[in-house]
Structures are given as structure tokens and as C-alpha cells.
Amino acid sequence: MPAPLSILDLAFVRAGETPRESFRASVRLAQLAERLGYARVWYAEHHNIPTIASSATSVLIAHVAAQTERIRLGAGGIMLPNHAPLLIAEQFGTLECLHPGRIDLGLGRAPGSDQNTLLRALRRTPEAAESFPRDVLELQAFLGDQSRIAGVTAIPGRGTNVPLYILGSSLFGAQLAASLGLPYAFASHFAPSALEEAVALYRREFRPSAQLARPWVIAGVNVVAADSAEDAAAQFATVKRLRVKALLGRGRELDDEQIDALLKSPEGIYLSAMARYAAVGTAAEVRDYLDQFARHADADELITVHPSPSVEARLRSVELAAAALQRVERRPEKEQRR
């Protein structure tokens, strides 16, 4: 059976748009994904990035969950070193109480922002990431039945057993997920280099846990599906230009010639390489690429990022990808539990 298909929604704020419009688009996307049988939609924590509106991740999940009925929703992910585990347990415990059986909690240790934001605005110390494994265990205990801190209980949270996922783009996350017996989501949609090695390590060292009996790998992949190959290629080219302008333009107004020059620079080539895994084309071409990628990544599930430059094009991409692969809704994390 083909790998289940999911979506990572970065809540893009397009040029000339507001976050409010971005949230409306996120609701439309989740409702469409629900109708089409996608397994889940996740939202990622980012800060101080003008083009991404999912910084208050749990609030956005609550908003979308209230306007959908069945599809799983979650964080892909919460950057745990930015938070106290108790607060995350309370937030996601609340979400699980409000929307039982529909909430996921993916956890990462990356900063999710620039150094100035982290050190000064978020008050995060450089050493915060070092406690990530301990913080995951503390959070897991708060969501379970046994707190690791005497006299402290997550209310809501305790006994909800919100399923945890370890996110990563290196061997560290793979090893941690394996040792804790948790599902592993690899960020191959923007950090492709260690994909094969990390997945192999995770599968080799996986230890069964109360949450998961067998390894479960989720691999990220970019998707730009359109009604013609030419349209899909043009959209992907626009996406690359917008990304280079946002990350390398430093707020300057750039014409096409200047953007093309940046694309050919070492930094631009590096940014383009970050999107190495991308299914771009018609529904049939996307189907062939995703099936091949799932085998290459040894993935049990694919989580797709649809970066098309307009909301309508993004929704069409989501629709075409689902139709091409004829997905059937599954709840893999429940099937895999002991």
C-alpha cells in the first residue's frame, strides 16, 4: 500500500497579504486535506520571519481544529528548547481535551529563528538545546500518568498521552527517536543531505516503546503539482526566486536580473540545493516522483510542503497530489501502537 500522505503548512504570508489572510488559507487547506483523505496537517514554530505566520503554533492548531472534523492536526514542530515542557504539556493537553484523538506533537531542538531573536527576545540561552532529550522525557511524563517533578502535574495534560514525534535533519534526532521508541520525521524538504544515513540509523537502533511497536519514518518533500508541466515549472522557479529574495535580498527591492544573479551565487546555489527533493509537474509526474522518493527515503509516510506562489495554486497542488496517488485515510500512529 502506498505511504500515507500528509501536509506541512508553513502558513505562508504572501506579498501584500496579512497574517489573517494566511490563517484563512490554512483553514481552507486543512478542510480540503480532510476531504481528500490526507493523514494529517502540521504547523511549524518559527519566529521573526515575515513570510511565516505559524509562530503561535498551538493557537493556530486550535483555530483550524475548530473548523475541521476528523483530520489529525499538530506541530511539526514545537522547538522545545524555547519553552518549558510543562507549558507545552498544558497547551497540547488542552488541545487533546478539546479535539480528542486528533492532536500530534512533533518536537525539534532547532532554534526556529535568528540569534538575536533567540538570545534577546525569546530569552533562550545557547545551552538550551543540550537539555532537549531530558526535556522530551519530562514532557512525555507530564502527558502520561507519572510526572518527573514531584508535586507538579500538567492540568490539562496528564493522561492525555498526546503522541510525540521527534523531528530532525541530522543523526542526533534519529538516534534520540530510536532510543525513545518514537516516530521520526526527517526535514528532507529543506535539509536533504543526511536523509538516508539518518533513516538507516533510526531503523537499525529503534527500540519498541509504549507508544510505538515498530519504526515509523516520515519524510518531508516539496510538491508543486499543476495542470501542466510548464505551469508547475514556472511556479517552482517563482518559489526559488522569492526564497532567494527573502533570504539573500536583505530587504532590498530587486529586479529579475539581480535575483537571477543571486541564484547563481554560491549562497543561491546552496538555497536551491535545499529543495533537492521536489515533485514538480503534472499529477502523473508528481505520482511517479513521490513513489520513487518514498522508496529512496525508506519512508512510511510522506509529509508534503506545497510552496506554490498563490493560495489557489497551492490548493490545486494539494488536490492533484491526492488524486494522483488515490490516498486512503489511515491513522498510522494508532496502528503502530503496542
Backbone torsions as a table, in degrees:
resi	resn	phi	psi	omega
1	MET	NA	137.8	-179.4
2	PRO	-60.1	153.8	178.4
3	ALA	-62.7	139.9	174.9
4	PRO	-57.5	153.0	-176.6
5	LEU	-115.3	131.7	179.0
6	SER	-130.2	-179.4	-176.7
7	ILE	-134.9	136.1	166.7
8	LEU	-104.1	112.8	-179.0
9	ASP	-99.6	113.6	-179.8
10	LEU	-85.9	6.8	178.2
11	ALA	49.5	55.3	-177.2
12	PHE	-60.5	138.5	170.5
13	VAL	-107.1	105.8	-177.4
14	ARG	-75.8	164.2	177.8
15	ALA	-56.9	128.9	179.8
16	GLY	84.3	-1.8	-179.9
17	GLU	-101.2	168.7	175.4
18	THR	-115.2	162.1	174.7
19	PRO	-56.3	-34.3	178.4
20	ARG	-58.3	-42.7	177.5
21	GLU	-66.2	-36.1	176.6
22	SER	-61.9	-42.1	179.9
23	PHE	-66.6	-37.1	175.5
24	ARG	-60.9	-41.8	178.7
25	ALA	-64.8	-37.6	178.7
26	SER	-63.9	-38.4	176.7
27	VAL	-64.6	-45.9	178.5
28	ARG	-59.4	-42.1	-178.9
29	LEU	-64.0	-46.0	-178.9
30	ALA	-64.9	-40.1	178.2
31	GLN	-63.7	-40.5	177.0
32	LEU	-65.5	-44.9	179.4
33	ALA	-60.2	-37.5	177.9
34	GLU	-63.5	-45.1	-179.9
35	ARG	-65.3	-32.5	-174.8
36	LEU	-87.6	-7.1	176.4
37	GLY	90.2	18.6	173.3
38	TYR	-63.4	150.4	-175.8
39	ALA	-73.6	-40.0	-174.4
40	ARG	-162.6	161.6	169.0
41	VAL	-126.8	129.9	178.2
42	TRP	-116.0	156.6	178.3
43	TYR	-128.4	142.4	-173.2
44	ALA	-107.5	140.9	176.7
45	GLU	-79.2	117.9	172.9
46	HIS	-135.6	152.9	180.0
47	HIS	-132.9	143.7	175.1
48	ASN	60.5	34.3	175.9
49	ILE	-119.0	108.7	-172.1
50	PRO	-59.0	-23.1	-175.8
51	THR	-95.3	1.1	-178.2
52	ILE	-128.3	127.1	-172.5
53	ALA	-109.8	15.0	-174.7
54	SER	-97.5	30.5	-176.8
55	SER	-64.7	-42.6	176.5
56	ALA	-89.7	72.7	-166.4
57	THR	-58.9	-46.0	-177.5
58	SER	-66.5	-32.4	178.1
59	VAL	-67.2	-42.7	178.6
60	LEU	-64.4	-41.0	177.4
61	ILE	-59.1	-44.3	-179.9
62	ALA	-61.7	-41.6	-179.4
63	HIS	-62.9	-45.6	-178.5
64	VAL	-71.6	-39.6	-178.8
65	ALA	-61.1	-34.8	-179.3
66	ALA	-68.8	-16.9	-177.3
67	GLN	-115.1	14.4	172.4
68	THR	-131.1	174.2	-173.3
69	GLU	-122.6	-38.2	-169.7
70	ARG	-125.6	-35.7	-169.7
71	ILE	-63.0	142.7	176.8
72	ARG	-73.0	142.3	179.7
73	LEU	-132.3	147.6	-179.5
74	GLY	-172.5	-172.0	-178.8
75	ALA	-98.8	130.6	176.6
76	GLY	-131.6	57.5	7.1
77	GLY	-147.9	-172.8	167.8
78	ILE	-82.8	129.1	177.5
79	MET	-85.3	91.6	-167.3
80	LEU	-57.3	-35.6	178.2
81	PRO	-62.2	-14.0	176.7
82	ASN	-80.9	-7.1	-168.8
83	HIS	-138.5	158.8	168.0
84	ALA	-79.7	132.7	-179.9
85	PRO	-53.9	-35.3	-179.9
86	LEU	-60.5	-42.2	-178.5
87	LEU	-65.2	-40.3	178.5
88	ILE	-67.5	-38.5	177.1
89	ALA	-61.7	-41.5	179.4
90	GLU	-66.7	-42.0	-179.1
91	GLN	-64.4	-50.1	-176.5
92	PHE	-78.6	-24.9	170.2
93	GLY	-64.8	-39.2	176.2
94	THR	-63.3	-46.3	179.1
95	LEU	-59.3	-41.9	-179.4
96	GLU	-66.8	-37.2	177.3
97	CYS	-65.5	-37.7	-178.8
98	LEU	-76.6	-32.9	-175.4
99	HIS	-134.5	68.9	-172.0
100	PRO	-59.9	136.4	177.0
101	GLY	77.0	11.6	-175.7
102	ARG	-123.7	1.0	-169.3
103	ILE	-110.7	132.2	174.9
104	ASP	-114.3	155.2	176.8
105	LEU	-134.7	96.4	173.7
106	GLY	-86.2	140.1	-173.8
107	LEU	-125.5	133.4	175.9
108	GLY	-129.4	163.0	178.4
109	ARG	-111.9	0.6	178.2
110	ALA	-69.0	160.9	-176.7
111	PRO	-71.4	-36.6	-177.6
112	GLY	74.7	15.7	179.3
113	SER	-171.6	-171.7	179.6
114	ASP	-87.5	165.2	-175.3
115	GLN	-62.9	-38.7	-179.2
116	ASN	-63.7	-42.7	178.1
117	THR	-62.7	-42.5	-177.5
118	LEU	-66.9	-50.9	-172.0
119	LEU	-75.5	-35.9	-173.9
120	ARG	-102.1	-45.4	-175.1
121	ALA	-85.5	-43.5	-179.6
122	LEU	-88.2	-9.8	-179.6
123	ARG	60.4	30.1	-180.0
124	ARG	-88.2	131.5	179.3
125	THR	-86.3	155.8	178.7
126	PRO	-59.5	-23.6	-177.5
127	GLU	-86.5	-3.1	-172.2
128	ALA	-59.0	-37.7	-176.6
129	ALA	-66.3	-22.4	-177.5
130	GLU	-65.4	-25.8	-178.7
131	SER	-92.0	8.7	-175.7
132	PHE	-55.0	-49.8	179.7
133	PRO	-58.9	-42.1	179.1
134	ARG	-66.2	-39.2	179.8
135	ASP	-66.7	-35.3	176.5
136	VAL	-61.7	-45.0	179.8
137	LEU	-64.9	-39.3	178.6
138	GLU	-63.8	-44.0	178.3
139	LEU	-63.8	-43.9	179.1
140	GLN	-59.2	-40.2	179.3
141	ALA	-67.5	-40.5	177.7
142	PHE	-60.5	-35.3	-179.6
143	LEU	-82.9	-12.9	178.1
144	GLY	-96.4	-142.0	-176.2
145	ASP	-112.6	2.6	-173.5
146	GLN	-139.8	103.2	178.4
147	SER	-69.7	143.9	176.2
148	ARG	-87.6	-2.8	178.4
149	ILE	-119.2	113.8	-174.6
150	ALA	-56.5	130.3	175.1
151	GLY	82.0	2.3	-178.6
152	VAL	-117.6	125.1	-179.4
153	THR	-128.4	140.2	176.1
154	ALA	-83.6	116.3	-179.8
155	ILE	-131.7	111.5	-7.0
156	PRO	-69.7	164.6	178.7
157	GLY	143.1	-52.3	-176.0
158	ARG	-58.1	130.8	176.7
159	GLY	80.1	-1.0	179.4
160	THR	-78.7	-27.7	178.7
161	ASN	50.2	45.3	174.6
162	VAL	-56.4	126.7	-176.5
163	PRO	-66.2	133.8	179.7
164	LEU	-98.8	148.0	175.7
165	TYR	-132.9	136.8	175.0
166	ILE	-94.5	126.5	177.7
167	LEU	-101.0	150.3	178.7
168	GLY	-172.1	169.4	175.0
169	SER	-138.3	19.7	-178.3
170	SER	-146.6	-179.8	179.9
171	LEU	-71.9	-23.7	-179.2
172	PHE	-59.2	-51.8	-178.8
173	GLY	-63.5	-37.6	179.5
174	ALA	-62.7	-43.7	-178.9
175	GLN	-67.3	-39.9	179.6
176	LEU	-66.2	-46.2	179.2
177	ALA	-60.1	-40.2	179.6
178	ALA	-64.8	-44.1	-176.4
179	SER	-69.1	-30.3	-179.8
180	LEU	-92.0	-5.9	-178.9
181	GLY	66.4	42.6	-178.9
182	LEU	-115.0	156.6	174.7
183	PRO	-63.3	152.4	-176.3
184	TYR	-123.9	125.2	178.2
185	ALA	-112.7	119.3	-177.2
186	PHE	-100.0	132.0	-174.7
187	ALA	-83.0	54.6	-177.1
188	SER	-71.9	-8.7	177.2
189	HIS	-72.5	-18.9	175.8
190	PHE	-137.2	-9.1	-179.7
191	ALA	-136.6	75.8	-167.9
192	PRO	-82.4	-13.8	-162.1
193	SER	-64.4	-37.7	-174.1
194	ALA	-100.2	13.7	-173.0
195	LEU	-53.6	-58.0	-173.3
196	GLU	-64.0	-43.7	-178.4
197	GLU	-65.9	-41.0	-178.3
198	ALA	-67.3	-43.0	-179.7
199	VAL	-65.7	-41.2	178.9
200	ALA	-61.8	-43.2	178.6
201	LEU	-62.5	-45.5	-179.0
202	TYR	-59.4	-46.9	-177.9
203	ARG	-67.4	-37.1	-177.5
204	ARG	-68.7	-37.7	-172.4
205	GLU	-103.2	4.4	-176.0
206	PHE	-60.9	135.9	175.4
207	ARG	-119.2	125.5	-179.6
208	PRO	-57.9	148.9	-179.0
209	SER	-136.4	178.6	177.4
210	ALA	-63.3	-29.0	179.9
211	GLN	-83.2	-35.1	-168.1
212	LEU	-140.8	127.7	-179.1
213	ALA	-86.5	-33.2	-177.7
214	ARG	-134.1	158.7	-179.2
215	PRO	-58.3	147.2	175.4
216	TRP	-138.1	113.9	-176.6
217	VAL	-107.1	128.5	172.8
218	ILE	-112.7	127.2	-179.2
219	ALA	-117.8	133.9	180.0
220	GLY	-84.1	142.1	179.4
221	VAL	-150.9	139.7	176.6
222	ASN	-79.1	142.9	178.4
223	VAL	-136.0	125.3	169.5
224	VAL	-127.4	94.8	179.2
225	ALA	-103.6	137.0	-179.5
226	ALA	-144.5	172.8	-177.4
227	ASP	-73.0	-16.3	174.9
228	SER	-138.4	151.7	179.0
229	ALA	-63.4	-35.0	-178.6
230	GLU	-65.6	-42.6	178.9
231	ASP	-64.2	-44.0	179.8
232	ALA	-61.5	-43.6	179.6
233	ALA	-63.8	-40.7	179.3
234	ALA	-65.4	-40.1	177.7
235	GLN	-63.0	-43.9	-178.6
236	PHE	-65.4	-37.2	176.7
237	ALA	-63.5	-40.5	177.2
238	THR	-64.1	-41.2	178.5
239	VAL	-59.3	-44.8	179.8
240	LYS	-62.6	-41.7	179.4
241	ARG	-63.4	-44.8	179.9
242	LEU	-63.3	-38.3	-179.8
243	ARG	-66.8	-44.2	178.8
244	VAL	-64.3	-42.4	179.4
245	LYS	-61.9	-43.3	-178.3
246	ALA	-67.9	-40.6	-172.9
247	LEU	-91.9	-27.2	-177.4
248	LEU	-114.5	-14.2	-177.0
249	GLY	-75.8	-18.2	177.5
250	ARG	53.4	41.8	175.4
251	GLY	79.9	0.6	-178.7
252	ARG	-81.3	152.7	170.7
253	GLU	-82.5	120.3	-175.2
254	LEU	-120.1	141.5	173.8
255	ASP	-88.2	173.9	-176.0
256	ASP	-59.4	-36.8	-179.0
257	GLU	-64.9	-40.8	178.7
258	GLN	-69.0	-38.3	178.2
259	ILE	-65.8	-41.2	178.3
260	ASP	-62.0	-37.0	177.5
261	ALA	-64.5	-40.4	177.7
262	LEU	-65.8	-36.9	178.3
263	LEU	-61.3	-30.7	-178.3
264	LYS	-89.1	-7.1	178.1
265	SER	-73.7	163.4	177.5
266	PRO	-56.0	-39.1	179.1
267	GLU	-67.2	-40.3	178.9
268	GLY	-66.3	-40.0	177.5
269	ILE	-63.6	-38.5	178.0
270	TYR	-64.2	-43.7	179.0
271	LEU	-63.1	-40.0	178.4
272	SER	-64.4	-37.5	-179.5
273	ALA	-67.2	-24.5	178.1
274	MET	-62.4	-28.4	179.3
275	ALA	-98.5	35.4	-178.3
276	ARG	-56.7	-41.6	-178.7
277	TYR	-91.7	100.2	-176.7
278	ALA	-146.3	125.8	174.9
279	ALA	-94.3	108.7	-174.3
280	VAL	-126.3	122.2	178.3
281	GLY	149.7	-158.1	177.3
282	THR	-73.7	173.6	179.4
283	ALA	-56.8	-43.0	-179.0
284	ALA	-65.2	-41.5	179.8
285	GLU	-66.7	-39.3	177.6
286	VAL	-65.0	-42.3	177.9
287	ARG	-57.7	-48.3	-178.3
288	ASP	-62.0	-41.9	-178.5
289	TYR	-66.3	-46.0	-176.8
290	LEU	-65.9	-38.6	176.6
291	ASP	-63.3	-41.7	177.9
292	GLN	-66.4	-42.0	-179.4
293	PHE	-65.0	-39.8	179.4
294	ALA	-60.2	-39.5	176.9
295	ARG	-68.9	-43.2	-179.6
296	HIS	-60.8	-42.2	-177.5
297	ALA	-82.8	-8.1	-174.4
298	ASP	52.8	47.9	-172.3
299	ALA	-99.3	141.0	173.3
300	ASP	-85.2	-20.3	-176.4
301	GLU	-153.1	145.2	175.3
302	LEU	-111.3	133.1	173.9
303	ILE	-111.7	118.5	-169.7
304	THR	-99.5	142.0	173.0
305	VAL	-112.0	125.4	-177.4
306	HIS	-110.0	93.3	-171.9
307	PRO	-92.4	17.1	-177.6
308	SER	-49.2	147.8	-170.3
309	PRO	-72.8	-9.6	176.3
310	SER	-129.9	157.8	-179.6
311	VAL	-61.9	-44.9	-177.5
312	GLU	-63.7	-39.5	178.6
313	ALA	-67.1	-35.1	179.3
314	ARG	-67.4	-44.1	178.4
315	LEU	-63.9	-37.6	177.5
316	ARG	-65.3	-38.6	177.2
317	SER	-61.3	-44.3	177.9
318	VAL	-60.8	-41.9	-179.0
319	GLU	-66.4	-45.8	-178.2
320	LEU	-66.9	-39.9	179.8
321	ALA	-62.3	-42.9	180.0
322	ALA	-67.0	-43.0	-178.6
323	ALA	-64.3	-39.6	-177.9
324	ALA	-65.2	-36.8	-174.6
325	LEU	-96.0	-6.4	176.9
326	GLN	48.2	55.2	-175.7
327	ARG	-71.7	146.7	173.1
328	VAL	-115.0	132.5	-176.7
329	GLU	-60.2	130.7	176.3
330	ARG	-134.5	159.4	175.6
331	ARG	-119.4	73.5	-170.2
332	PRO	-59.1	-35.9	-176.6
333	GLU	-65.6	-28.0	176.1
334	LYS	-78.8	-37.2	178.9
335	GLU	-63.0	-30.3	-173.4
336	GLN	-89.0	-13.1	-177.2
337	ARG	-68.4	153.0	179.8
338	ARG	-73.2	NA	NA
